[in-house]
Amino acid sequence: MRIVTLLFVMLLLVGCQSTQNGQALMSAAGSPVIFRLDGHAYTAADFAQRMERDLGQDLAMMLAQGQSQAEIEQLAADFDVRNQIFERMLQDLLLQRYGRQHGIGIDAATLDAQLLATTSVDAEAPFAPTTDLRLQSAQEQLSMAVIAQNTRAPMSWTRQIFVDDQALAEQLLAELADGANFATLAREHSLDSTTADAGGDRGWHTAGGYVPEYDEAVATAQLNTPILVVSRIGVHIVEVLERDPERAFSSFEQLSADPEAQSYFEQSFLPWYAQLRQDVEASGELEFAPNFNPNDVPLPFPEGM
């Protein structure tokens, strides 16, 4: 069973499944309020809908595989699934609120392209099946952007000229010492197809995502001083332009691709989020109903199974 954990883990492991399965939260008249955020009431029906969105397909699959409802209920209790879904629901809302307040945007063109690639469209009503999915996907992209911007790590801004011949590397290093333009030499000589056109610029990055010899050199090199580094894959002329001990990730994609992503997330984002939630509660903008217990809400087992 894909147990729902924190938002970051869910997005890394199951990849925004709720965009395909869910609808935006809607309040149901007469359903008891479980919390209020900025005066808006969220109800037990909203939470039940979120449970259906996050668990519905998994529950149906487990039942089809022969597990009983009692066995699944025990698993849900053992892994505290209901409370974790409730916390994720609240986290989503707080992150989206923060994003709106701080003007964090999303890429609408990318969002639409993803929806068109994954959604069947009726030519007679092309917007009908995608409106709710677009809203949900936009909300998730906003949450991911907030996560990235509040997850920090030691980073360096570097550029390189990568060649397979040490004699050529030494010649280029000498030309740089005589005043040659680094970006021009990178475009002319670098074999790194991902950075050559950008003048060798690798942008901001953490250690660990490239060959270790490169990372070791970056950690100790003087700023704005090209050096020669021999690695197992070739020869690099490396220049460190800047360092930042606590730089935010530029995107969720950059964060999720980092080999130490989980560690950076736990060390920087989680404390930031805990403070955010504490501040919103202290201000009175977030109020919880005193008697609500997520464990009182039944699991959304499909009817007839």
NORLINQUI-V233765 format. One record per pair of residues at least 6 apart in sequence whose C-alpha atoms are under 6 Angstrom apart, sorted by the first residue. I is the first residue (numbers start at 1). J is the second residue. If there is no record, write none. Layout:
I,J ; I,J
//
This chain:
5,84 ; 19,133 ; 19,136 ; 19,137 ; 21,53 ; 22,53 ; 23,132 ; 24,136 ; 25,46 ; 27,46 ; 31,43 ; 31,44 ; 31,45 ; 32,43 ; 32,44 ; 33,42 ; 33,43 ; 34,42 ; 34,43 ; 34,289 ; 34,292 ; 35,42 ; 35,287 ; 35,288 ; 35,289 ; 36,42 ; 36,286 ; 36,287 ; 37,285 ; 37,286 ; 38,285 ; 52,300 ; 82,294 ; 82,295 ; 83,294 ; 95,143 ; 96,142 ; 96,143 ; 144,252 ; 145,252 ; 148,249 ; 148,251 ; 148,252 ; 149,248 ; 149,249 ; 150,269 ; 151,248 ; 151,265 ; 151,268 ; 151,269 ; 152,246 ; 152,247 ; 152,248 ; 152,268 ; 153,246 ; 153,247 ; 154,244 ; 154,245 ; 154,246 ; 155,205 ; 155,206 ; 155,243 ; 155,244 ; 156,204 ; 156,205 ; 156,242 ; 156,243 ; 157,203 ; 157,204 ; 157,241 ; 157,242 ; 158,202 ; 158,239 ; 158,240 ; 158,241 ; 159,200 ; 159,201 ; 159,202 ; 159,238 ; 159,239 ; 160,200 ; 160,237 ; 160,238 ; 161,186 ; 161,190 ; 161,200 ; 161,236 ; 161,237 ; 162,190 ; 162,191 ; 162,192 ; 162,235 ; 162,236 ; 163,190 ; 163,191 ; 163,235 ; 164,234 ; 164,235 ; 183,199 ; 186,196 ; 186,199 ; 186,200 ; 187,196 ; 187,197 ; 187,199 ; 190,196 ; 195,201 ; 207,215 ; 213,231 ; 223,240 ; 223,241 ; 224,239 ; 224,240 ; 224,241 ; 225,239 ; 226,238 ; 226,239 ; 227,237 ; 227,238 ; 228,236 ; 228,237 ; 229,235 ; 229,236 ; 249,255 ; 255,261 ; 280,286
//
